[in-house]
Amino acid sequence: MEAKVIWNGDMSFTGSADTGFTLSLDSATAVGGHDQGFRPTELIAIGLVGCTGMDVISILKKKRQDVTGFEVKANIKRAMDHPKVFTHIEIEYIVKGNNIDPAAVERAVQLSEDRYCPSIAMLRKAAEITNRITIIQE
């Protein structure tokens, strides 16, 4: 995999990777940016919840769970001092559906967090990661 950013002036960059998709990065006006893009650490967090989310929904589909809505959130605590690394991450999995089996959801989360998601494996080396599962039966 290759990733790159191209500087657009001030603190603005355009990022891309092998897929060819692009996204805007920028910083707050207080540090020279224009608030017109993602912060790099936000992208790390989004990558984390996207990675585990894709694992979990794939597993739940294979387990024939009738999922009608799915959301993954990360509540992240950071160190106070630079480089302000992530110190604790709580991942919340919110599954909505019909007759959702809690054991199936717990197993899907466990497989993602312990076996499949490389983002969790990498970030676990720097931060404590916990999870919470919320199931909403429709």
LOZA-252896 format. One line per field, with one value per residue (C-alpha): x, y, z; residue number from 0; residue in one letter; chain. Coordinates in nm, 2 decimals, always signed. Layout:
<kolvexs>
c1	c(X;...)
c2	c(Y;...)
c3	c(Z;...)
seq	c(NUM;...)
type	c(a;...)
mol	c(A;...)
</kolvexs>
This chain:
<kolvexs>
c1	c(+0.00;+0.11;-0.03;+0.06;-0.04;+0.01;+0.05;-0.20;-0.06;-0.09;-0.18;-0.40;-0.31;-0.49;-0.44;-0.47;-0.38;-0.37;-0.75;-0.72;-0.98;-0.88;-0.97;-0.89;-0.67;-0.63;-0.58;-0.75;-0.72;-0.53;-0.24;-0.24;-0.52;-0.86;-1.07;-1.15;-1.05;-0.99;-0.71;-0.47;-0.55;-0.92;-0.84;-0.67;-0.98;-1.21;-0.98;-1.01;-1.39;-1.42;-1.19;-1.37;-1.71;-1.65;-1.54;-1.84;-2.10;-1.95;-1.95;-2.31;-2.42;-2.26;-2.44;-2.77;-2.85;-3.12;-2.93;-3.13;-2.88;-2.52;-2.29;-1.95;-1.82;-1.49;-1.45;-1.08;-0.88;-0.54;-0.23;-0.21;+0.15;+0.28;+0.27;-0.07;-0.10;-0.42;-0.42;-0.76;-1.01;-1.37;-1.53;-1.91;-2.09;-2.46;-2.66;-3.02;-3.23;-3.49;-3.42;-3.05;-2.87;-2.65;-2.41;-2.36;-2.28;-2.04;-1.86;-1.84;-1.68;-1.44;-1.33;-1.27;-1.09;-0.87;-0.81;-0.91;-0.88;-0.52;-0.61;-0.70;-0.39;-0.17;-0.34;-0.35;+0.03;-0.02;-0.35;-0.59;-0.89;-1.23;-1.57;-1.94;-2.21;-2.56;-2.83;-3.16;-3.43;-3.68)
c2	c(+0.00;+0.35;+0.67;+1.03;+1.39;+1.69;+2.03;+2.29;+2.58;+2.69;+2.37;+2.22;+1.89;+1.64;+1.28;+0.97;+0.61;+0.31;+0.32;+0.67;+0.83;+1.17;+1.36;+1.70;+1.75;+2.08;+2.22;+2.47;+2.84;+2.89;+2.69;+2.83;+2.62;+2.70;+2.43;+2.27;+1.91;+1.62;+1.63;+1.34;+1.19;+1.19;+0.98;+0.73;+0.71;+0.68;+0.40;+0.22;+0.22;+0.16;-0.14;-0.31;-0.21;-0.38;-0.70;-0.71;-0.64;-0.90;-1.16;-1.07;-1.11;-1.46;-1.54;-1.44;-1.17;-0.93;-0.61;-0.30;-0.04;-0.04;+0.22;+0.21;+0.49;+0.55;+0.76;+0.84;+0.98;+1.14;+1.23;+1.59;+1.64;+1.63;+1.41;+1.37;+1.00;+0.80;+0.65;+0.49;+0.40;+0.27;+0.13;+0.12;-0.11;-0.02;-0.29;-0.24;-0.52;-0.80;-1.09;-1.00;-1.27;-1.10;-1.39;-1.35;-0.99;-1.05;-1.32;-1.09;-0.82;-1.06;-1.20;-0.85;-0.72;-1.03;-1.17;-0.96;-0.59;-0.46;-0.11;-0.25;-0.47;-0.16;+0.08;-0.17;-0.14;+0.22;+0.25;+0.05;-0.06;-0.16;-0.20;-0.17;-0.33;-0.19;-0.39;-0.23;-0.48;-0.35)
c3	c(+0.00;-0.08;+0.07;+0.00;+0.06;-0.17;-0.01;-0.12;+0.07;+0.44;+0.63;+0.36;+0.20;-0.03;+0.06;-0.15;-0.16;-0.40;-0.46;-0.61;-0.38;-0.23;+0.09;+0.23;+0.54;+0.72;+1.06;+1.29;+1.21;+1.54;+1.39;+1.04;+0.87;+0.74;+0.91;+0.57;+0.61;+0.84;+1.10;+1.06;+1.40;+1.30;+1.00;+1.23;+1.44;+1.14;+1.00;+1.33;+1.35;+0.97;+0.99;+1.28;+1.15;+0.81;+0.99;+1.23;+0.96;+0.73;+1.01;+1.11;+0.75;+0.74;+1.07;+0.89;+1.14;+1.02;+1.08;+0.97;+1.11;+1.23;+1.38;+1.53;+1.75;+1.92;+2.23;+2.25;+2.53;+2.44;+2.64;+2.75;+2.63;+2.28;+2.08;+2.24;+2.15;+2.21;+2.56;+2.58;+2.32;+2.39;+2.08;+2.08;+1.84;+1.80;+1.61;+1.52;+1.37;+1.41;+1.64;+1.68;+1.87;+2.13;+2.13;+1.75;+1.80;+2.08;+1.88;+1.57;+1.78;+1.95;+1.61;+1.47;+1.77;+1.84;+1.49;+1.18;+1.23;+1.17;+1.29;+1.64;+1.64;+1.57;+1.81;+2.09;+2.11;+2.21;+2.39;+2.60;+2.39;+2.54;+2.38;+2.45;+2.26;+2.22;+2.06;+1.96;+1.87;+1.62)
seq	c(0;1;2;3;4;5;6;7;8;9;10;11;12;13;14;15;16;17;18;19;20;21;22;23;24;25;26;27;28;29;30;31;32;33;34;35;36;37;38;39;40;41;42;43;44;45;46;47;48;49;50;51;52;53;54;55;56;57;58;59;60;61;62;63;64;65;66;67;68;69;70;71;72;73;74;75;76;77;78;79;80;81;82;83;84;85;86;87;88;89;90;91;92;93;94;95;96;97;98;99;100;101;102;103;104;105;106;107;108;109;110;111;112;113;114;115;116;117;118;119;120;121;122;123;124;125;126;127;128;129;130;131;132;133;134;135;136;137)
type	c(m;e;a;k;v;i;w;n;g;d;m;s;f;t;g;s;a;d;t;g;f;t;l;s;l;d;s;a;t;a;v;g;g;h;d;q;g;f;r;p;t;e;l;i;a;i;g;l;v;g;c;t;g;m;d;v;i;s;i;l;k;k;k;r;q;d;v;t;g;f;e;v;k;a;n;i;k;r;a;m;d;h;p;k;v;f;t;h;i;e;i;e;y;i;v;k;g;n;n;i;d;p;a;a;v;e;r;a;v;q;l;s;e;d;r;y;c;p;s;i;a;m;l;r;k;a;a;e;i;t;n;r;i;t;i;i;q;e)
mol	c(A;A;A;A;A;A;A;A;A;A;A;A;A;A;A;A;A;A;A;A;A;A;A;A;A;A;A;A;A;A;A;A;A;A;A;A;A;A;A;A;A;A;A;A;A;A;A;A;A;A;A;A;A;A;A;A;A;A;A;A;A;A;A;A;A;A;A;A;A;A;A;A;A;A;A;A;A;A;A;A;A;A;A;A;A;A;A;A;A;A;A;A;A;A;A;A;A;A;A;A;A;A;A;A;A;A;A;A;A;A;A;A;A;A;A;A;A;A;A;A;A;A;A;A;A;A;A;A;A;A;A;A;A;A;A;A;A;A)
</kolvexs>
